[in-house]
Amino acid sequence: MSGSQVVGRCRAGHAWQPNGWQADTSLAIDARGQLLEVASDVPATGSLGDWVLPGMPNLHSHAFQRAMAGLAERRGGVEDSFWSWRETMYGFAATIGPEELQAIAAQLYVEMLKAGYTHVCEFHYLHHQPDARPYAPAEAMSLALIEAAREAGIGLTLLPVLYMTGGFDGRALGERQRRFGHAVEDYLRLLEALHTHTADDLRVGIALHSLRAVPEVALREVLGSAVAQTGPIHIHIAEQLGEVQDCLAVRGARPVEWLFDHAGVDARWCLVHATHLTADEMQQIARSGAVAGLCPTTEGNLGDGLFPLPAYLDAGGVLGIGSDSHISISPVEELRWLEYGQRLHTHHRNVAARRPGDSVGETLWREALRGGAQACGAPVGSLRAGARADLIVLDENSPLLAARDARSMLDSFLFAGNTPLVRNVMVGGYWQVRDFHHHDEERIGARYRAVVERLASGRTTA
């Protein structure tokens, strides 16, 4: 991993733990970039800063979509929705090959790091060439993402997507969807090839695009395979009302209801969006231990709807956040809009804080760390012995944090405005961001600009 390595015992004025801020904390980091010990009142040789938080896991990303942010905001000839946005996205996806994907993803991952994300789950379905012919090697697009993550220095959970049909009725993939598709045996070979690349900074899991894209027989075959017995399993589900209606019409059940009837959903699963739920479905998810993967800025941008957050928290449900289409790359904004959406819906304030005296900021950051780490299938999201040394240091000199103490720090971080407050970022014991600057951002940014300019001119290597 690139960047400046830190090995030894360092002091944090305050380190975030699940029960709140722990003052005068010593963090011991080994040569592999893991935390050996986290203790109070133990002498340290170096200083991390005054306010140190675990880095946030980003549980849902489509990296290539970062380069189309802002290009789908003109009204079309019909009432716009997710489905009209999808057509714009398909056209853009057709221009992306391995070279473009690596350049876009590396730029995205630098932006994520600077915002406070230290690990990302990449829900990856751009597998083949635009005419659906495989690349050589077949995993070329996946390898581009792995290289981009290592260039930037962010942890990665790669989730290759199984995408087989264009709807619940089993129709063939459309012309612009064909590059996403795999037969089950080819998909399992892809997973096996990618598992040879796993390392401390790389996990490989499974993504089922959606119930409309994965027939029941294929779902059973993949889940029963040897390669599917470990690691996280992610799926888009119940994002759109049209999806719910189609599932009812063809399969006789709502998507979440059908999934729980046909798969052993447990803590390995991440149900991405899960927006349109009945009360019973919401309770099922909470009881299962699965993660609800929420992407508030993308869900807002696409007009998806609002997740039933208060009832889900009251039921003990696990949740995490993702930046999805990357119209925003900020855990602060995702969590802020998760709360604001509920305030607009309920006409009340401080909705995520479920008990008197609870902090909204602390509740949301704590829950997103826990669910994000679970969805990543990696030892991230906490400052504890055995975890990877992923952390962010807030800018204690910012006027926005002046006169803030342990009681108000997280709330001020999330709700005091849009000035960047993440000063330093460490991943796996390496400083990737220092004084708001990523160590390789100029080179990565220049390559990204060149690629985007080439795409805008119609020249592509895809």
C-alpha positions in Angstrom: 0.0 0.0 0.0 1.3 3.5 -0.9 1.5 6.4 1.4 3.5 7.1 4.6 3.5 4.1 7.0 3.0 4.4 10.7 4.2 1.6 13.1 4.3 1.9 16.8 2.2 3.4 19.6 0.4 6.7 18.9 -1.8 8.9 21.1 -5.3 10.2 20.3 -6.6 13.0 22.5 -10.0 11.4 22.0 -10.7 8.1 20.1 -14.2 7.1 19.2 -15.5 3.9 20.7 -19.0 2.4 20.4 -19.9 3.8 23.8 -18.6 7.3 23.0 -15.3 9.2 23.1 -12.5 7.7 25.0 -10.0 10.4 26.2 -6.2 10.1 26.1 -6.1 6.9 24.1 -3.0 5.0 22.9 -3.3 3.0 19.7 -0.6 0.4 18.9 -0.2 -0.3 15.1 1.9 -3.2 13.8 3.8 -3.6 10.5 0.8 -5.3 8.9 -1.3 -2.2 9.5 -3.5 -3.7 12.3 -4.3 -2.4 15.7 -2.6 -4.5 18.3 -3.9 -2.6 21.3 -6.2 0.3 22.2 -5.8 1.5 25.7 -6.1 4.6 27.9 -3.3 6.3 29.8 -0.5 4.3 28.1 2.5 6.3 27.0 2.9 6.9 23.2 5.7 8.1 21.1 3.6 9.9 18.4 0.4 11.9 18.1 -2.6 11.2 15.8 -4.6 14.3 16.7 -7.2 15.4 19.2 -10.4 13.8 17.6 -9.9 10.4 16.0 -12.7 8.3 14.4 -12.8 5.0 12.7 -12.9 5.4 9.0 -16.4 4.9 7.5 -17.0 1.9 5.2 -18.9 2.7 2.0 -21.1 -0.4 1.4 -22.4 0.4 -2.1 -20.5 1.8 -5.1 -20.8 1.8 -8.9 -17.5 3.5 -9.6 -18.0 4.3 -13.3 -21.1 6.4 -12.5 -18.9 9.0 -10.8 -18.0 10.4 -14.3 -21.6 10.9 -15.3 -22.7 12.8 -12.2 -24.6 15.8 -13.3 -25.3 14.5 -16.8 -28.9 13.3 -16.1 -30.4 16.4 -14.7 -32.3 17.7 -17.7 -36.0 16.8 -18.0 -36.8 14.3 -20.7 -39.9 14.0 -22.8 -41.7 11.9 -20.2 -42.0 12.2 -16.5 -38.5 11.3 -15.3 -37.8 8.4 -12.9 -35.2 5.8 -12.1 -36.1 4.0 -15.3 -35.4 7.0 -17.6 -32.2 7.7 -15.6 -31.2 4.1 -16.3 -31.3 4.6 -20.0 -28.8 7.5 -19.7 -26.6 5.4 -17.5 -26.6 2.5 -20.0 -25.5 4.9 -22.8 -22.6 6.1 -20.6 -21.6 2.6 -19.5 -21.1 1.7 -23.2 -18.1 4.0 -23.4 -16.2 2.5 -20.4 -13.3 0.0 -20.9 -10.6 -1.1 -18.4 -8.5 1.9 -18.9 -11.4 4.3 -18.4 -12.7 2.4 -15.4 -9.3 2.4 -13.6 -8.9 6.1 -14.1 -12.4 7.0 -13.0 -12.3 4.6 -10.0 -9.0 5.8 -8.8 -10.2 9.4 -8.8 -13.4 8.4 -7.0 -11.5 6.5 -4.4 -9.2 9.5 -3.7 -12.3 11.6 -3.2 -13.8 9.0 -0.9 -10.6 8.9 1.2 -10.6 12.7 1.6 -14.2 12.6 2.7 -13.6 9.9 5.4 -14.4 6.6 3.7 -11.6 4.1 4.1 -13.1 0.9 2.6 -15.6 0.5 -0.3 -17.8 -2.3 -1.5 -17.7 -2.2 -5.3 -21.0 -3.6 -6.8 -19.4 -4.3 -10.2 -21.4 -5.4 -13.3 -19.4 -3.9 -16.2 -17.8 -7.2 -17.0 -17.5 -7.5 -20.8 -16.9 -5.4 -23.9 -19.8 -3.3 -25.1 -20.7 -6.0 -27.7 -20.7 -8.6 -24.9 -17.4 -10.3 -26.0 -15.2 -11.2 -23.0 -12.1 -9.3 -22.3 -8.8 -11.1 -22.2 -8.5 -12.0 -19.3 -12.2 -12.3 -18.6 -11.7 -10.5 -15.2 -10.0 -7.4 -16.8 -12.6 -5.0 -15.6 -12.4 -6.4 -12.1 -8.7 -6.1 -12.1 -9.0 -2.4 -13.1 -11.0 -1.8 -10.0 -8.4 -3.7 -7.8 -5.6 -1.6 -9.3 -7.5 1.6 -8.8 -8.1 0.8 -5.1 -4.5 0.1 -4.6 -3.4 3.2 -6.4 -5.6 5.3 -4.1 -4.9 3.3 -1.0 -8.5 2.4 0.0 -9.7 -1.0 1.2 -11.9 -2.8 -1.3 -14.6 -5.5 -1.1 -15.1 -6.5 -4.7 -18.6 -7.8 -5.4 -18.9 -9.1 -9.0 -22.5 -9.0 -10.1 -24.5 -11.9 -11.5 -26.9 -10.3 -14.1 -28.8 -12.8 -16.3 -32.3 -11.5 -17.3 -34.0 -8.2 -18.1 -37.1 -8.7 -15.9 -39.0 -11.0 -13.6 -40.6 -12.6 -16.7 -37.2 -14.0 -17.7 -36.8 -11.9 -20.9 -33.3 -11.7 -22.4 -31.0 -8.9 -21.6 -31.4 -5.8 -23.7 -28.7 -4.8 -26.2 -27.1 -2.4 -23.8 -27.3 -4.8 -20.9 -25.5 -7.7 -22.6 -22.1 -6.7 -21.4 -23.3 -7.2 -17.8 -24.4 -10.9 -18.4 -23.0 -14.2 -17.3 -24.1 -17.8 -17.4 -23.8 -19.3 -13.9 -20.8 -21.4 -14.7 -18.9 -18.5 -16.1 -19.8 -16.3 -13.2 -18.5 -18.9 -10.7 -15.2 -19.1 -12.7 -14.9 -15.4 -12.4 -15.3 -15.5 -8.6 -12.7 -18.3 -8.4 -10.2 -16.3 -10.4 -10.8 -13.2 -8.3 -10.4 -15.1 -5.0 -6.7 -15.6 -5.9 -6.2 -11.9 -5.4 -7.6 -11.6 -1.9 -5.3 -9.8 0.6 -5.5 -7.6 3.8 -6.8 -4.8 1.7 -9.0 -6.9 -0.7 -12.1 -9.0 0.0 -14.2 -10.7 -2.7 -17.9 -11.4 -2.2 -21.0 -12.0 -4.3 -23.6 -9.6 -5.7 -26.9 -10.7 -7.1 -28.0 -7.7 -9.2 -31.7 -8.0 -8.3 -34.4 -10.6 -8.2 -35.5 -9.4 -11.7 -32.1 -10.1 -13.1 -31.4 -13.5 -11.4 -33.8 -16.4 -12.0 -34.7 -18.6 -9.1 -32.7 -21.6 -10.4 -29.6 -19.5 -10.8 -29.9 -18.0 -7.3 -30.1 -21.5 -5.8 -27.1 -22.7 -7.9 -24.9 -19.7 -6.9 -25.8 -19.8 -3.2 -25.2 -23.5 -3.1 -21.7 -23.3 -4.7 -18.5 -23.8 -2.8 -17.3 -20.2 -3.5 -20.5 -18.8 -1.9 -20.0 -20.3 1.5 -17.9 -17.4 2.9 -17.9 -13.7 2.4 -20.6 -11.1 2.0 -23.7 -11.4 -0.3 -25.3 -8.2 -1.6 -28.4 -7.6 -3.6 -30.4 -4.6 -4.9 -34.0 -5.1 -3.6 -37.3 -3.2 -3.3 -35.7 0.0 -4.6 -38.6 0.9 -6.9 -42.4 0.6 -6.7 -42.4 -0.8 -10.2 -40.0 -3.6 -9.1 -42.4 -4.5 -6.2 -45.4 -4.5 -8.5 -43.7 -6.7 -11.1 -42.5 -9.2 -8.5 -46.0 -9.5 -7.1 -47.4 -10.0 -10.6 -44.9 -12.7 -11.7 -43.7 -14.4 -8.5 -46.8 -13.8 -6.3 -44.9 -12.1 -3.5 -43.1 -8.8 -2.7 -39.3 -8.9 -3.3 -38.2 -9.0 0.3 -40.9 -11.5 1.2 -39.9 -13.7 -1.8 -36.2 -13.5 -0.9 -36.8 -14.6 2.7 -38.9 -17.5 1.5 -36.3 -18.7 -0.9 -32.9 -17.9 0.6 -31.3 -18.2 4.0 -30.9 -14.5 4.6 -28.6 -13.9 7.5 -25.8 -11.5 8.7 -23.7 -12.1 5.6 -26.4 -10.4 3.4 -26.7 -6.7 2.5 -30.0 -5.7 1.2 -29.3 -2.6 -0.8 -32.0 0.1 -0.7 -34.8 -2.0 0.7 -36.9 1.2 0.4 -40.4 -0.2 -0.1 -41.2 -2.5 2.8 -44.2 -3.7 4.7 -43.9 -3.6 8.5 -43.5 -7.4 8.4 -40.7 -7.2 5.9 -38.9 -4.6 7.9 -39.1 -6.8 11.0 -37.8 -9.8 9.0 -34.7 -7.9 7.9 -34.1 -6.7 11.5 -34.5 -10.2 12.9 -32.2 -11.8 10.3 -29.2 -9.6 11.2 -28.8 -8.6 7.5 -27.6 -5.1 6.7 -30.0 -2.6 5.1 -27.7 -0.8 2.7 -29.0 2.8 2.5 -27.8 5.3 -0.1 -29.8 8.5 0.8 -28.3 10.9 -1.7 -28.7 8.5 -4.7 -32.1 7.5 -3.5 -33.1 11.1 -3.3 -31.5 11.9 -6.7 -33.5 9.1 -8.3 -36.7 9.7 -6.5 -36.8 6.3 -5.0 -38.5 6.9 -1.6 -37.6 6.9 2.1 -36.5 3.9 4.2 -38.6 3.3 7.4 -35.7 4.4 9.7 -37.4 4.9 13.1 -39.2 1.6 13.2 -36.1 -0.2 11.9 -33.9 1.2 14.6 -36.5 0.4 17.2 -36.5 -3.2 15.9 -32.7 -3.4 16.4 -32.0 -3.5 12.6 -28.5 -3.2 11.2 -27.8 -0.5 8.6 -24.9 1.0 6.7 -24.4 3.7 4.0 -23.2 3.8 0.5 -22.6 6.5 -2.1 -24.0 4.3 -5.0 -24.1 6.6 -8.1 -21.7 9.1 -6.5 -23.7 12.3 -7.0 -22.3 12.9 -3.6 -19.2 11.4 -2.0 -19.5 12.2 1.6 -20.5 10.1 4.6 -21.5 13.3 6.3 -24.0 14.1 3.6 -25.4 10.5 3.4 -26.0 10.5 7.2 -27.3 14.0 7.2 -29.9 13.3 4.5 -30.8 10.0 6.1 -31.9 12.1 9.1 -33.3 15.0 7.1 -35.5 12.7 5.0 -37.1 11.4 8.1 -37.6 14.9 9.5 -39.4 16.0 6.3 -41.6 12.9 6.4 -42.5 12.9 10.1 -42.4 16.7 10.7 -40.2 16.0 13.8 -36.5 16.7 14.6 -33.8 14.3 16.0 -35.5 11.2 14.6 -32.6 8.8 14.6 -32.0 9.5 18.3 -34.5 7.1 19.7 -34.1 7.9 23.5 -34.1 11.1 25.4 -30.6 12.6 25.5 -29.3 10.5 22.6 -27.2 12.3 19.9 -28.3 12.0 16.3 -24.7 12.2 15.1 -23.4 9.6 17.5 -26.3 7.3 16.7 -25.9 7.5 12.9 -22.1 7.3 12.9 -22.1 4.3 15.3 -24.8 2.4 13.3 -23.2 3.1 9.9 -19.8 1.9 11.2 -21.2 -1.3 12.5 -23.4 -2.2 9.5 -20.7 -1.0 7.0 -18.1 -3.2 8.5 -20.5 -6.2 8.4 -21.4 -5.6 4.8 -17.7 -5.3 3.8 -16.8 -8.7 5.4 -13.5 -7.1 6.7 -12.1 -6.1 10.1 -12.9 -2.4 9.6 -15.1 0.3 11.1 -13.7 0.3 14.7 -10.7 1.2 16.8 -10.1 -2.0 18.6 -7.4 -4.7 18.8 -7.5 -6.9 15.7 -9.1 -4.3 13.4 -7.3 -2.8 10.4 -5.7 0.6 11.4 -8.3 2.7 9.4 -9.0 6.1 11.0 -9.8 9.7 10.2 -8.6 12.7 12.2 -10.9 15.8 12.4 -9.5 19.3 11.9 -9.4 20.5 15.5 -8.4 24.0 14.3 -11.6 24.5 12.2 -13.8 27.3 13.3 -16.7 24.9 12.9 -15.4 22.8 15.8 -14.4 25.7 18.1 -15.6 25.2 21.7 -16.9 21.7 20.9 -16.4 18.9 23.4 -17.1 15.2 23.5 -20.8 15.8 24.0 -21.2 17.9 20.8 -18.3 16.8 18.5 -20.1 14.2 16.4 -23.2 16.3 15.9 -21.1 19.3 14.9 -19.1 17.1 12.4 -22.3 16.0 10.7 -24.5 19.1 11.0 -22.3 22.2 11.1 -22.1 22.7 7.3 -20.2 21.6 4.2 -16.6 22.7 5.0 -14.3 19.6 4.9 -13.4 18.6 8.4 -11.5 15.4 7.7 -7.8 16.5 8.0 -5.9 13.2 7.9 -6.8 9.7 6.8 -5.1 6.4 7.5 -5.8 3.1 5.9 -4.1 -0.1 7.1 -1.4 1.9 9.0 -0.6 4.2 6.0 -1.4 7.9 5.8 -3.2 8.3 2.6 -4.4 11.9 3.3 -2.4 14.5 5.2 -3.5 18.1 5.8 -6.5 17.5 3.4 -4.2 16.3 0.6 -4.0 12.8 -0.9 -0.4 11.9 -1.7 -1.1 11.1 -5.4 -4.1 13.2 -6.1 -2.4 15.4 -8.8 -1.4 12.5 -11.0 -4.7 10.6 -10.5 -6.7 13.8 -11.1 -4.8 14.7 -14.3 -5.4 11.2 -15.7 -9.1 11.3 -14.8 -9.5 14.7 -16.5 -7.9 13.3 -19.7 -10.1 10.3 -19.7 -13.3 12.3 -19.2 -12.4 14.7 -21.9 -11.8 11.9 -24.3 -15.1 10.3 -23.4 -16.9 13.7 -23.9 -15.3 13.9 -27.4 -16.6 10.4 -28.3 -13.2 8.7 -28.4 -13.2 5.6 -26.3 -11.1 2.4 -25.8 -14.1 0.4 -24.6 
